[in-house]
Amino acid sequence: MSKRDYYEVLGVSKTATDDELKSSYRRLAKKYHPDVNNEADAEEKFKEVTEAYNVLTDKQKRAAYDRFGHAGMSGAGANPFEGFSGVGGFSDIFEQFFGGMSGAGQQQRRVQKGADLKTTLVLTFEEAVFGVEKEVVVSRFDTCGRCKGNRSEPGTETAKCDTCRGTGEIRRTQNSIFGQFVNVTSCDRCRGEGRVIVTPCKECRGDGRVRVSKPLMVKIPAGIDANRQIRITGEGEAGPRGAMPGNLYVSIVVKEHPVFQRKENDILLELPLNLWQAALGDRVEVPTVDGPMELDIKPGSQNGDTIKLREKGVPFLQGSGRGDQLVNLHVVVPRKLNDEQRRLLQELAKTMPREQIGKTTADKDHEDKGFFSRIKDVLGSN
């Protein structure tokens, strides 16, 4: 089987500096180290990246490799693991780059936090606008109150693991063409702790955690929108063997409002008007999230016109202030008329010219002035 190009193995260019080589090796070695990666080919990949790194960081070996390729590595002194052979093997290499992580499996278990949890909170439109504090009930694993998470029955002692002799590690020495390596794995019996439970806690049965349903008060900030998440640090499941807990993520769902719609920080409202309100103007009451307020409709308002109510929208999540409420006017043409309404409209129609394509704004403004006078006469308005 032919070897891959060393530069390709490390994912760097042929002009890579020592710092670039080191950075790439640190990333790949940590990924493929057999103590932290259980994939079948992890050990071979670790050997491959280590071999590439040691050749390319040695000036003489790199020069020979650049000139002759892998054939230049077959001479005496070309062992890519030179300096790493002997007891320690993979762990020695790993320690040089990652600060003494011999027994990485054990350390990985110590820092493994509890699982993150997710829940959903449904808000009304107004609750999302102004913020609210609401209760959620979370089912999760919590630290056992009887044993405080140490898994032993109170008053009893743990014993040193006789499989790993209290080290938490099982070290297996292997010989290969590259030299002697020590593969360090976490002890299966004590799970890397070095001690075993003699008398398990009666409450949690030696797990250190119990399942509970816990109510939590969640503070919802004003201005939050749907599809947002709130992270509550440390309110996930308790970590195994005393590790730190995970986080709780609360997904926000906002109910639809019967009249309001939201567009970023603005609130949209469709306001229906009849023909007479639009033509003659009116004063109407409109709803806002702060309560009803009076709104003046100007004479001659058109379908699709928008009236802006400043600072009546949604508060900004970041910073201060609020958006606006945008009132969109919707002129409703009546579908059915009684006899009197029909007669009045027919009389009005006789006094009004038909709309024509191509009229200028000045022409329309002149006609509009006459229109309002005539419509007031027909309707008997003062």
Secondary structure, DSSP 8 states (H G I E B T S, - for coil): -----HHHHHT--TT--HHHHHHHHHHHHHHH-TTT--STTHHHHHHHHHHHHHHHTSHHHHHHHHHHGGGGGSSTT--TTTTT-STTHHHHHHHHHHTS-SSHHHHHHHH-----EEEEEEE-HHHHHH-EEEEEEEEEEEE-TTTTTS-B-TT---EE-TTTTTSSEEEEEEEETTEEEEEEEE-TTTTTSSEE-SSB-TTTTTSSEEEEEEEEEEEE-TT--TT-EEEETT-S---GGG-----EEEEEEE---SSEEEETTEEEEEEEE-HHHHHH-EEEEE--TT--EEEEE-TT--TT-EEEETT-S-B-SSSS-B--EEEEEEE---S---HHHHHHHHHHHHTS----TT--HHHHHHHHHHHHHHHHHHHT--
